[in-house]
């Protein structure tokens, strides 16, 4: 069975503090994401104003379960407050091959 990569691109809301956003992401990871079944890792990428989260899961079911939950806790609500939600695009990829 291959791993699954959740790739989410987004922009931050206007005026968002990047250091505060990164602290909110770290808190969400520590309190929620890293405790979910099948979680492997979360990398945050940035290119100018465009951000991307690269989250690796053991299975497609594990990744989809997290996507189906509505704001699971206060840390998630805080994290989402930094995102320009209309700019968010979520894709799930099965790893075809690793080198």
N, CA, C and O atoms as CSV, one atom per row, in Angstrom:
chain,resi,resn,atom,element,x,y,z
A,1,UNK,N,N,0.846,-1.175,0.000
A,1,UNK,CA,C,0.000,0.000,0.000
A,1,UNK,C,C,0.892,1.240,0.000
A,1,UNK,O,O,1.880,1.304,0.732
A,2,UNK,N,N,0.536,2.222,-0.827
A,2,UNK,CA,C,1.363,3.419,-0.927
A,2,UNK,C,C,0.844,4.525,-0.018
A,2,UNK,O,O,-0.333,4.560,0.342
A,3,UNK,N,N,1.733,5.409,0.337
A,3,UNK,CA,C,1.348,6.557,1.149
A,3,UNK,C,C,0.514,7.519,0.317
A,3,UNK,O,O,0.426,7.390,-0.904
A,4,UNK,N,N,-0.095,8.482,0.993
A,4,UNK,CA,C,-0.909,9.499,0.345
A,4,UNK,C,C,-0.377,10.865,0.752
A,4,UNK,O,O,-0.057,11.095,1.919
A,5,UNK,N,N,-0.285,11.764,-0.212
A,5,UNK,CA,C,0.139,13.130,0.048
A,5,UNK,C,C,-1.058,14.047,-0.139
A,5,UNK,O,O,-1.695,14.059,-1.192
A,6,UNK,N,N,-1.350,14.809,0.894
A,6,UNK,CA,C,-2.370,15.844,0.829
A,6,UNK,C,C,-1.633,17.137,0.497
A,6,UNK,O,O,-0.760,17.572,1.248
A,7,UNK,N,N,-1.987,17.741,-0.625
A,7,UNK,CA,C,-1.320,18.968,-1.078
A,7,UNK,C,C,-2.359,20.078,-1.088
A,7,UNK,O,O,-3.319,20.033,-1.857
A,8,UNK,N,N,-2.165,21.075,-0.231
A,8,UNK,CA,C,-3.122,22.169,-0.079
A,8,UNK,C,C,-2.403,23.485,-0.390
A,8,UNK,O,O,-1.411,23.828,0.252
A,9,UNK,N,N,-2.914,24.209,-1.374
A,9,UNK,CA,C,-2.353,25.523,-1.682
A,9,UNK,C,C,-3.325,26.590,-1.189
A,9,UNK,O,O,-4.540,26.390,-1.191
A,10,UNK,N,N,-2.771,27.733,-0.763
A,10,UNK,CA,C,-3.602,28.801,-0.214
A,10,UNK,C,C,-2.796,30.087,-0.082
A,10,UNK,O,O,-1.571,30.093,-0.203
A,11,UNK,N,N,-3.510,31.160,0.166
A,11,UNK,CA,C,-2.914,32.444,0.529
A,11,UNK,C,C,-3.353,32.760,1.952
A,11,UNK,O,O,-4.364,32.250,2.435
A,12,UNK,N,N,-2.584,33.597,2.604
A,12,UNK,CA,C,-2.974,34.081,3.922
A,12,UNK,C,C,-3.904,35.282,3.766
A,12,UNK,O,O,-3.869,35.974,2.749
A,13,UNK,N,N,-4.729,35.522,4.772
A,13,UNK,CA,C,-5.581,36.710,4.744
A,13,UNK,C,C,-4.697,37.949,4.771
A,13,UNK,O,O,-3.580,37.921,5.287
A,14,UNK,N,N,-5.206,39.016,4.215
A,14,UNK,CA,C,-4.454,40.262,4.168
A,14,UNK,C,C,-4.102,40.711,5.578
A,14,UNK,O,O,-4.952,40.722,6.469
A,15,UNK,N,N,-2.844,41.081,5.770
A,15,UNK,CA,C,-2.381,41.572,7.057
A,15,UNK,C,C,-1.985,40.497,8.056
A,15,UNK,O,O,-1.601,40.811,9.183
A,16,UNK,N,N,-2.074,39.229,7.656
A,16,UNK,CA,C,-1.724,38.137,8.569
A,16,UNK,C,C,-0.234,38.186,8.914
A,16,UNK,O,O,0.607,38.459,8.058
A,17,UNK,N,N,0.068,37.921,10.165
A,17,UNK,CA,C,1.450,37.837,10.624
A,17,UNK,C,C,1.973,36.434,10.330
A,17,UNK,O,O,1.420,35.448,10.815
A,18,UNK,N,N,3.038,36.344,9.536
A,18,UNK,CA,C,3.606,35.028,9.205
A,18,UNK,C,C,4.112,34.311,10.461
A,18,UNK,O,O,3.834,33.123,10.624
A,19,UNK,N,N,4.846,34.988,11.358
A,19,UNK,CA,C,5.272,34.276,12.575
A,19,UNK,C,C,4.084,33.746,13.393
A,19,UNK,O,O,4.148,32.641,13.930
A,20,UNK,N,N,3.007,34.529,13.488
A,20,UNK,CA,C,1.833,34.066,14.223
A,20,UNK,C,C,1.163,32.895,13.509
A,20,UNK,O,O,0.697,31.954,14.153
A,21,UNK,N,N,1.116,32.955,12.182
A,21,UNK,CA,C,0.550,31.857,11.396
A,21,UNK,C,C,1.346,30.574,11.623
A,21,UNK,O,O,0.762,29.511,11.830
A,22,UNK,N,N,2.670,30.669,11.585
A,22,UNK,CA,C,3.503,29.481,11.778
A,22,UNK,C,C,3.351,28.914,13.191
A,22,UNK,O,O,3.391,27.698,13.377
A,23,UNK,N,N,3.180,29.777,14.173
A,23,UNK,CA,C,2.923,29.300,15.540
A,23,UNK,C,C,1.566,28.592,15.614
A,23,UNK,O,O,1.439,27.568,16.285
A,24,UNK,N,N,0.564,29.128,14.935
A,24,UNK,CA,C,-0.762,28.492,14.919
A,24,UNK,C,C,-0.689,27.127,14.244
A,24,UNK,O,O,-1.338,26.182,14.692
A,25,UNK,N,N,0.091,27.014,13.174
A,25,UNK,CA,C,0.254,25.734,12.481
A,25,UNK,C,C,0.968,24.731,13.378
A,25,UNK,O,O,0.579,23.564,13.441
A,26,UNK,N,N,2.005,25.179,14.067
A,26,UNK,CA,C,2.737,24.288,14.967
A,26,UNK,C,C,1.833,23.783,16.096
A,26,UNK,O,O,1.882,22.610,16.465
A,27,UNK,N,N,1.015,24.679,16.636
A,27,UNK,CA,C,0.103,24.284,17.703
A,27,UNK,C,C,-0.921,23.267,17.183
A,27,UNK,O,O,-1.213,22.279,17.856
A,28,UNK,N,N,-1.462,23.509,15.988
A,28,UNK,CA,C,-2.406,22.569,15.388
A,28,UNK,C,C,-1.742,21.212,15.168
A,28,UNK,O,O,-2.341,20.171,15.436
A,29,UNK,N,N,-0.517,21.230,14.685
A,29,UNK,CA,C,0.200,19.976,14.466
A,29,UNK,C,C,0.413,19.226,15.780
A,29,UNK,O,O,0.158,18.025,15.868
A,30,UNK,N,N,0.877,19.938,16.786
A,30,UNK,CA,C,1.187,19.292,18.062
A,30,UNK,C,C,-0.047,18.786,18.804
A,30,UNK,O,O,-0.011,17.728,19.433
A,31,UNK,N,N,-1.143,19.551,18.726
A,31,UNK,CA,C,-2.339,19.207,19.495
A,31,UNK,C,C,-3.313,18.292,18.761
A,31,UNK,O,O,-4.116,17.603,19.390
A,32,UNK,N,N,-3.242,18.284,17.421
A,32,UNK,CA,C,-4.258,17.532,16.685
A,32,UNK,C,C,-3.693,16.666,15.548
A,32,UNK,O,O,-3.818,15.441,15.574
A,33,UNK,N,N,-3.081,17.303,14.565
A,33,UNK,CA,C,-2.685,16.575,13.344
A,33,UNK,C,C,-1.784,15.382,13.646
A,33,UNK,O,O,-2.038,14.278,13.164
A,34,UNK,N,N,-0.750,15.590,14.426
A,34,UNK,CA,C,0.226,14.525,14.678
A,34,UNK,C,C,-0.363,13.368,15.469
A,34,UNK,O,O,0.254,12.306,15.564
A,35,UNK,N,N,-1.550,13.559,16.039
A,35,UNK,CA,C,-2.197,12.511,16.829
A,35,UNK,C,C,-3.223,11.714,16.022
A,35,UNK,O,O,-3.831,10.774,16.535
A,36,UNK,N,N,-3.412,12.100,14.744
A,36,UNK,CA,C,-4.411,11.422,13.921
A,36,UNK,C,C,-3.862,10.117,13.351
A,36,UNK,O,O,-2.672,9.994,13.061
A,37,UNK,N,N,-4.754,9.155,13.202
A,37,UNK,CA,C,-4.386,7.851,12.652
A,37,UNK,C,C,-3.777,8.030,11.260
A,37,UNK,O,O,-4.352,8.697,10.400
A,38,UNK,N,N,-2.622,7.433,11.055
A,38,UNK,CA,C,-1.973,7.439,9.751
A,38,UNK,C,C,-1.121,8.646,9.438
A,38,UNK,O,O,-0.520,8.711,8.365
A,39,UNK,N,N,-1.050,9.612,10.351
A,39,UNK,CA,C,-0.249,10.818,10.120
A,39,UNK,C,C,1.231,10.454,10.042
A,39,UNK,O,O,1.737,9.692,10.865
A,40,UNK,N,N,1.922,11.010,9.039
A,40,UNK,CA,C,3.369,10.790,8.917
A,40,UNK,C,C,4.136,12.098,9.098
A,40,UNK,O,O,5.040,12.173,9.930
A,41,UNK,N,N,3.782,13.135,8.322
A,41,UNK,CA,C,4.509,14.403,8.427
A,41,UNK,C,C,3.717,15.539,7.790
A,41,UNK,O,O,2.782,15.321,7.020
A,42,UNK,N,N,4.126,16.763,8.140
A,42,UNK,CA,C,3.509,17.978,7.580
A,42,UNK,C,C,4.632,18.951,7.293
A,42,UNK,O,O,5.392,19.321,8.188
A,43,UNK,N,N,4.734,19.363,6.044
A,43,UNK,CA,C,5.707,20.375,5.643
A,43,UNK,C,C,4.940,21.585,5.139
A,43,UNK,O,O,3.945,21.441,4.429
A,44,UNK,N,N,5.397,22.781,5.503
A,44,UNK,CA,C,4.790,24.004,5.001
A,44,UNK,C,C,5.768,24.660,4.039
A,44,UNK,O,O,6.933,24.893,4.361
A,45,UNK,N,N,5.262,24.947,2.859
A,45,UNK,CA,C,6.068,25.512,1.781
A,45,UNK,C,C,5.552,26.902,1.461
A,45,UNK,O,O,4.366,27.177,1.644
A,46,UNK,N,N,6.422,27.781,0.988
A,46,UNK,CA,C,5.994,29.116,0.599
A,46,UNK,C,C,6.795,29.575,-0.617
A,46,UNK,O,O,7.992,29.313,-0.734
A,47,UNK,N,N,6.093,30.271,-1.523
A,47,UNK,CA,C,6.709,30.894,-2.693
A,47,UNK,C,C,6.052,32.262,-2.835
A,47,UNK,O,O,4.999,32.391,-3.460
A,48,UNK,N,N,6.669,33.263,-2.262
A,48,UNK,CA,C,6.076,34.596,-2.286
A,48,UNK,C,C,4.822,34.621,-1.425
A,48,UNK,O,O,4.887,34.417,-0.213
A,49,UNK,N,N,3.680,34.873,-2.058
A,49,UNK,CA,C,2.405,34.942,-1.348
A,49,UNK,C,C,1.651,33.619,-1.353
A,49,UNK,O,O,0.617,33.490,-0.697
A,50,UNK,N,N,2.157,32.646,-2.079
A,50,UNK,CA,C,1.482,31.346,-2.183
A,50,UNK,C,C,2.094,30.363,-1.202
A,50,UNK,O,O,3.306,30.150,-1.183
A,51,UNK,N,N,1.235,29.771,-0.389
A,51,UNK,CA,C,1.632,28.770,0.588
A,51,UNK,C,C,1.139,27.400,0.147
A,51,UNK,O,O,0.174,27.289,-0.610
A,52,UNK,N,N,1.805,26.367,0.624
A,52,UNK,CA,C,1.350,24.996,0.376
A,52,UNK,C,C,1.666,24.153,1.608
A,52,UNK,O,O,2.743,24.246,2.197
A,53,UNK,N,N,0.707,23.343,1.967
A,53,UNK,CA,C,0.916,22.344,3.014
A,53,UNK,C,C,1.065,20.999,2.318
A,53,UNK,O,O,0.250,20.633,1.471
A,54,UNK,N,N,2.100,20.276,2.678
A,54,UNK,CA,C,2.375,18.955,2.139
A,54,UNK,C,C,2.304,17.990,3.320
A,54,UNK,O,O,3.238,17.884,4.115
A,55,UNK,N,N,1.166,17.286,3.417
A,55,UNK,CA,C,0.928,16.423,4.567
A,55,UNK,C,C,0.885,14.977,4.074
A,55,UNK,O,O,0.129,14.647,3.160
A,56,UNK,N,N,1.694,14.130,4.680
A,56,UNK,CA,C,1.787,12.735,4.256
A,56,UNK,C,C,1.046,11.845,5.243
A,56,UNK,O,O,1.188,11.971,6.459
A,57,UNK,N,N,0.246,10.933,4.674
A,57,UNK,CA,C,-0.575,9.993,5.438
A,57,UNK,C,C,-0.266,8.573,4.997
A,57,UNK,O,O,0.233,8.350,3.894
A,58,UNK,N,N,-0.562,7.625,5.855
A,58,UNK,CA,C,-0.344,6.219,5.512
A,58,UNK,C,C,-1.313,5.733,4.447
A,58,UNK,O,O,-0.917,4.993,3.546
A,59,UNK,N,N,-2.594,6.141,4.535
A,59,UNK,CA,C,-3.597,5.654,3.588
A,59,UNK,C,C,-4.528,6.779,3.141
A,59,UNK,O,O,-4.594,7.836,3.768
A,60,UNK,N,N,-5.242,6.532,2.052
A,60,UNK,CA,C,-6.229,7.479,1.554
A,60,UNK,C,C,-7.347,7.668,2.579
A,60,UNK,O,O,-7.824,8.784,2.781
A,61,UNK,N,N,-7.763,6.584,3.220
A,61,UNK,CA,C,-8.806,6.683,4.238
A,61,UNK,C,C,-8.395,7.607,5.381
A,61,UNK,O,O,-9.204,8.402,5.858
A,62,UNK,N,N,-7.136,7.504,5.823
A,62,UNK,CA,C,-6.645,8.366,6.900
A,62,UNK,C,C,-6.727,9.839,6.487
A,62,UNK,O,O,-7.180,10.680,7.264
A,63,UNK,N,N,-6.294,10.142,5.279
A,63,UNK,CA,C,-6.303,11.530,4.794
A,63,UNK,C,C,-7.730,12.041,4.647
A,63,UNK,O,O,-8.027,13.167,5.046
A,64,UNK,N,N,-8.601,11.240,4.088
A,64,UNK,CA,C,-9.979,11.673,3.870
A,64,UNK,C,C,-10.728,11.886,5.177
A,64,UNK,O,O,-11.570,12.780,5.268
A,65,UNK,N,N,-10.436,11.088,6.176
A,65,UNK,CA,C,-11.108,11.241,7.472
A,65,UNK,C,C,-10.839,12.624,8.055
A,65,UNK,O,O,-11.745,13.260,8.593
A,66,UNK,N,N,-9.606,13.086,7.949
A,66,UNK,CA,C,-9.256,14.405,8.480
A,66,UNK,C,C,-9.945,15.500,7.671
A,66,UNK,O,O,-10.391,16.498,8.237
A,67,UNK,N,N,-10.035,15.326,6.368
A,67,UNK,CA,C,-10.704,16.328,5.530
A,67,UNK,C,C,-12.192,16.444,5.843
A,67,UNK,O,O,-12.776,17.516,5.691
A,68,UNK,N,N,-12.797,15.365,6.270
A,68,UNK,CA,C,-14.237,15.347,6.516
A,68,UNK,C,C,-14.630,15.989,7.840
A,68,UNK,O,O,-15.803,16.302,8.046
A,69,UNK,N,N,-13.683,16.189,8.729
A,69,UNK,CA,C,-13.986,16.776,10.030
A,69,UNK,C,C,-14.130,18.291,9.906
A,69,UNK,O,O,-13.372,18.934,9.180
A,70,UNK,N,N,-15.095,18.852,10.608
A,70,UNK,CA,C,-15.299,20.295,10.628
A,70,UNK,C,C,-14.616,20.893,11.852
A,70,UNK,O,O,-15.033,20.659,12.987
A,71,UNK,N,N,-13.561,21.669,11.608
A,71,UNK,CA,C,-12.869,22.395,12.675
A,71,UNK,C,C,-12.855,21.630,13.990
A,71,UNK,O,O,-13.632,21.937,14.893
A,72,UNK,N,N,-11.979,20.637,14.105
A,72,UNK,CA,C,-12.002,19.736,15.245
A,72,UNK,C,C,-11.708,20.347,16.609
A,72,UNK,O,O,-12.050,19.748,17.628
A,73,UNK,N,N,-11.082,21.526,16.658
A,73,UNK,CA,C,-10.743,22.111,17.957
A,73,UNK,C,C,-10.364,23.588,17.812
A,73,UNK,O,O,-10.338,24.130,16.708
A,74,UNK,N,N,-10.076,24.215,18.934
A,74,UNK,CA,C,-9.725,25.639,18.935
A,74,UNK,C,C,-8.438,25.905,18.157
A,74,UNK,O,O,-8.317,26.947,17.512
A,75,UNK,N,N,-7.481,24.988,18.206
A,75,UNK,CA,C,-6.228,25.173,17.458
A,75,UNK,C,C,-6.507,25.204,15.960
A,75,UNK,O,O,-5.889,25.981,15.232
A,76,UNK,N,N,-7.432,24.368,15.494
A,76,UNK,CA,C,-7.803,24.368,14.073
A,76,UNK,C,C,-8.498,25.668,13.705
A,76,UNK,O,O,-8.200,26.259,12.667
A,77,UNK,N,N,-9.420,26.119,14.547
A,77,UNK,CA,C,-10.127,27.379,14.294
A,77,UNK,C,C,-9.130,28.531,14.181
A,77,UNK,O,O,-9.249,29.373,13.291
A,78,UNK,N,N,-8.157,28.567,15.074
A,78,UNK,CA,C,-7.147,29.620,15.036
A,78,UNK,C,C,-6.333,29.539,13.745
A,78,UNK,O,O,-6.103,30.558,13.093
A,79,UNK,N,N,-5.900,28.340,13.374
A,79,UNK,CA,C,-5.129,28.149,12.137
A,79,UNK,C,C,-5.931,28.628,10.926
A,79,UNK,O,O,-5.420,29.371,10.088
A,80,UNK,N,N,-7.193,28.195,10.843
A,80,UNK,CA,C,-8.043,28.563,9.697
A,80,UNK,C,C,-8.261,30.067,9.615
A,80,UNK,O,O,-8.486,30.590,8.524
A,81,UNK,N,N,-8.200,30.773,10.735
A,81,UNK,CA,C,-8.432,32.219,10.721
A,81,UNK,C,C,-7.355,32.968,9.930
A,81,UNK,O,O,-7.571,34.111,9.527
A,82,UNK,N,N,-6.209,32.340,9.705
A,82,UNK,CA,C,-5.132,32.952,8.931
A,82,UNK,C,C,-5.287,32.709,7.425
A,82,UNK,O,O,-4.654,33.395,6.623
A,83,UNK,N,N,-6.119,31.744,7.035
A,83,UNK,CA,C,-6.221,31.350,5.634
A,83,UNK,C,C,-7.277,32.147,4.888
A,83,UNK,O,O,-8.364,32.404,5.405
A,84,UNK,N,N,-6.938,32.531,3.665
A,84,UNK,CA,C,-7.929,33.096,2.756
A,84,UNK,C,C,-8.650,31.895,2.147
A,84,UNK,O,O,-8.213,31.338,1.140
A,85,UNK,N,N,-9.758,31.507,2.772
A,85,UNK,CA,C,-10.425,30.247,2.432
A,85,UNK,C,C,-10.796,30.116,0.948
A,85,UNK,O,O,-10.669,29.020,0.402
A,86,UNK,N,N,-11.249,31.185,0.269
A,86,UNK,CA,C,-11.550,31.019,-1.159
A,86,UNK,C,C,-10.320,30.641,-2.010
A,86,UNK,O,O,-10.464,30.107,-3.109
A,87,UNK,N,N,-9.124,30.919,-1.497
A,87,UNK,CA,C,-7.905,30.593,-2.256
A,87,UNK,C,C,-7.454,29.141,-2.056
A,87,UNK,O,O,-6.568,28.672,-2.769
A,88,UNK,N,N,-8.046,28.433,-1.105
A,88,UNK,CA,C,-7.611,27.075,-0.766
A,88,UNK,C,C,-7.984,26.064,-1.851
A,88,UNK,O,O,-9.105,26.048,-2.360
A,89,UNK,N,N,-7.022,25.237,-2.181
A,89,UNK,CA,C,-7.250,24.130,-3.111
A,89,UNK,C,C,-6.616,22.883,-2.492
A,89,UNK,O,O,-5.424,22.875,-2.188
A,90,UNK,N,N,-7.413,21.838,-2.310
A,90,UNK,CA,C,-6.946,20.602,-1.680
A,90,UNK,C,C,-6.896,19.499,-2.721
A,90,UNK,O,O,-7.855,19.290,-3.464
A,91,UNK,N,N,-5.769,18.792,-2.771
A,91,UNK,CA,C,-5.618,17.642,-3.655
A,91,UNK,C,C,-5.020,16.487,-2.859
A,91,UNK,O,O,-4.163,16.690,-1.999
A,92,UNK,N,N,-5.480,15.275,-3.155
A,92,UNK,CA,C,-4.917,14.069,-2.551
A,92,UNK,C,C,-4.249,13.254,-3.650
A,92,UNK,O,O,-4.851,12.966,-4.684
A,93,UNK,N,N,-3.004,12.891,-3.410
A,93,UNK,CA,C,-2.231,12.119,-4.370
A,93,UNK,C,C,-1.771,10.817,-3.738
A,93,UNK,O,O,-1.258,10.819,-2.619
A,94,UNK,N,N,-1.946,9.721,-4.429
A,94,UNK,CA,C,-1.326,8.457,-4.014
A,94,UNK,C,C,0.101,8.475,-4.543
A,94,UNK,O,O,0.351,8.888,-5.675
A,95,UNK,N,N,1.025,8.026,-3.715
A,95,UNK,CA,C,2.419,7.976,-4.143
A,95,UNK,C,C,2.579,6.794,-5.101
A,95,UNK,O,O,2.404,5.639,-4.712
A,96,UNK,N,N,2.911,7.094,-6.337
A,96,UNK,CA,C,3.062,6.051,-7.347
A,96,UNK,C,C,4.423,5.369,-7.208
A,96,UNK,O,O,4.539,4.157,-7.388
A,97,UNK,N,N,5.443,6.153,-6.887
A,97,UNK,CA,C,6.785,5.597,-6.745
A,97,UNK,C,C,7.657,6.598,-6.025
A,97,UNK,O,O,7.549,7.801,-6.259
A,98,UNK,N,N,8.514,6.118,-5.157
A,98,UNK,CA,C,9.483,6.958,-4.463
A,98,UNK,C,C,10.868,6.546,-4.910
A,98,UNK,O,O,11.123,5.367,-5.154
A,99,UNK,N,N,11.767,7.513,-5.017
A,99,UNK,CA,C,13.147,7.234,-5.428
A,99,UNK,C,C,14.099,7.619,-4.316
A,99,UNK,O,O,15.311,7.464,-4.459
